[in-house]
């Protein structure tokens, strides 16, 4: 983690001390019962036994936006290259 944080210019081990961390929520966030796109899929436990849980944390909103925008740009550029090759 320290190497990753160093590469991002943040230095240190990047872990916030418990005393400096923001408090957690007193109530769970409201979440829909069903997934909007994958209709019929539950958004809350209990989940089917064949599924596993994966949690992805991106850190901050702006970092997430940058990654998303970079991916969008890459897909757009790939589509342009593919169109050129077809000509």
C-alpha positions as CSV (number, residue, x, y, z in Angstrom):
1,X,0.0,0.0,0.0
2,X,2.8,2.4,0.8
3,X,4.3,1.9,-2.7
4,X,0.9,2.6,-4.3
5,X,0.3,5.7,-2.1
6,X,3.8,6.9,-2.9
7,X,3.1,6.5,-6.7
8,X,0.0,8.7,-6.2
9,X,2.1,11.3,-4.5
10,X,0.5,10.8,-1.1
11,X,3.4,9.4,0.8
12,X,3.0,7.4,4.1
13,X,1.1,4.2,4.3
14,X,-2.2,5.9,3.4
15,X,-4.1,4.5,6.3
16,X,-6.1,7.0,8.3
17,X,-5.7,6.6,12.1
18,X,-8.9,5.5,13.9
19,X,-8.8,8.8,15.9
20,X,-8.8,10.8,12.6
21,X,-11.4,8.8,10.8
22,X,-14.9,10.1,10.2
23,X,-17.6,8.4,12.3
24,X,-19.7,5.7,10.7
25,X,-23.4,6.0,9.9
26,X,-25.9,5.5,12.7
27,X,-28.4,3.9,10.2
28,X,-27.8,1.8,7.1
29,X,-28.1,3.6,3.7
30,X,-31.3,3.3,1.9
31,X,-30.9,0.8,-1.0
32,X,-33.5,-0.5,-3.5
33,X,-34.8,-4.0,-3.0
34,X,-34.0,-5.0,-6.6
35,X,-31.2,-4.1,-8.9
36,X,-32.4,-1.5,-11.5
37,X,-30.8,-3.1,-14.5
38,X,-30.6,-6.8,-13.5
39,X,-34.3,-7.0,-12.6
40,X,-35.1,-9.6,-10.0
41,X,-31.6,-9.5,-8.4
42,X,-31.6,-8.7,-4.8
43,X,-29.6,-5.7,-3.6
44,X,-29.5,-6.7,0.0
45,X,-28.9,-9.9,1.9
46,X,-29.8,-12.7,2.0
47,X,-28.2,-13.5,-1.3
48,X,-28.2,-16.9,-3.2
49,X,-25.6,-19.2,-1.7
50,X,-23.6,-19.5,-5.0
51,X,-22.7,-15.8,-4.9
52,X,-19.8,-14.2,-3.1
53,X,-19.4,-10.6,-1.9
54,X,-16.8,-8.2,-3.4
55,X,-16.4,-4.7,-2.0
56,X,-14.6,-2.1,-4.1
57,X,-13.6,1.2,-2.6
58,X,-12.4,4.0,-4.9
59,X,-11.4,6.5,-2.2
60,X,-12.9,9.8,-3.4
61,X,-15.6,10.8,-5.9
62,X,-13.3,12.7,-8.1
63,X,-10.9,9.8,-8.5
64,X,-13.8,7.6,-9.5
65,X,-14.9,10.2,-12.0
66,X,-11.4,10.4,-13.5
67,X,-11.2,6.6,-13.9
68,X,-14.7,6.5,-15.5
69,X,-13.9,9.3,-17.9
70,X,-10.6,7.7,-18.8
71,X,-12.4,4.5,-19.6
72,X,-15.0,6.3,-21.6
73,X,-12.3,8.1,-23.6
74,X,-10.5,4.8,-24.3
75,X,-13.6,3.1,-25.6
76,X,-14.4,6.1,-27.8
77,X,-10.8,6.0,-29.2
78,X,-11.0,2.3,-29.8
79,X,-14.3,2.7,-31.7
80,X,-12.7,5.4,-33.9
81,X,-9.7,3.2,-34.7
82,X,-12.0,0.3,-35.5
83,X,-14.0,2.5,-37.9
84,X,-10.8,3.7,-39.6
85,X,-9.7,0.1,-40.1
86,X,-13.0,-0.8,-41.8
87,X,-12.5,1.9,-44.5
